Amino acid sequence: MNTIHPSAIIEDGAKIGEGCEIGPFCIVGAEVVLGDRVILKSHVVVTGDTEIGDDTVVFSFSVLGEIPQDLKFKGEKCRTVIGKRNRIREHVTVNAGTEGGGGITRIGDDGLFMAGCHIAHDAQIGDRVIVVNSAAVAGHCVLEDDVIIGGLSGIHQWVRIGRGAIIGAVTMVTNDVIPYGLVQASRGELDGLNLVGLKRRGVSRADITALRAAFQMLAQGEGTFSERARRLGDENDSEYVQEIVSFITGQSDRHFLTPGG
């Protein structure tokens, strides 16, 4: 049974799952699909062609699925898809996709999006991602699983951040970040590995040692960054190191944050 406050506006056509709670002064648009047990606290706006997965909780004054802040947007049909068990805190904004960016903004499962953060058009956000207060993820970015974005940070458009990476607070990231990387400083520098995150996930000591050695080779080895990565792939069989190698060599025409800069 759903609980819907009398002041909430549910437009005709909206699909509401079982056990949902929709609080005072919420607006749910005609094309919205809410999964089971979704909670919209109060003053939440969900609009456009937007889907929210089961057990997600959206806190007050968040706006999900609104049109993108992109001057190239001409009203084309685009979507927003948010997965299961996310926690979307106060004043979060998630914009729909654009035709030029694939037409969909997507957020995976089990994420935490803290107060005031922004997810822009066509962003692709993985599972268990944490975006801290007032951070901004620009259009077309890719955040793989288990990424953490520190508070007041900015992720430039088109940037990819590999699985398990962590971005320190008040950091501007303008280039791709390797999986498990640690980026900090006001103009983001790749300053090591997310060792705390690796240990929390139960990654073996042998793999962590291999990752440390790989980072040193990327930082100090001979040749270009991409050449060092390819050499790593030939010399190390750790699945975590191979993930970094694939991340780099699979997009060799892109710009990466490199150790120390």
Secondary structure, DSSP 4 states (H G I P E B T S, - for coil): --EE-TT-EE-TT-EE-TT-EE-TT-EE-TT-EE-TT-EE-SS-EE-SEEEE-TT-EE-TT-EEEEPPS-TT--S---EEEE-SS-EE-TT-EEE---GGGTSEEEE-SS-EE-TT-EE-TT-EE-TT-EE-TT-EE-TT-EE-TT-EE-TT-EE-TT-EE-TT-EE-SS-EE-SBB-TTEEEETTBTEEEEE-HHHHHHTT--HHHHHHHHHHHHHHHH-SS-HHHHHHHHHHH---HHHHHHHHHHHTTTTS-B--BT-
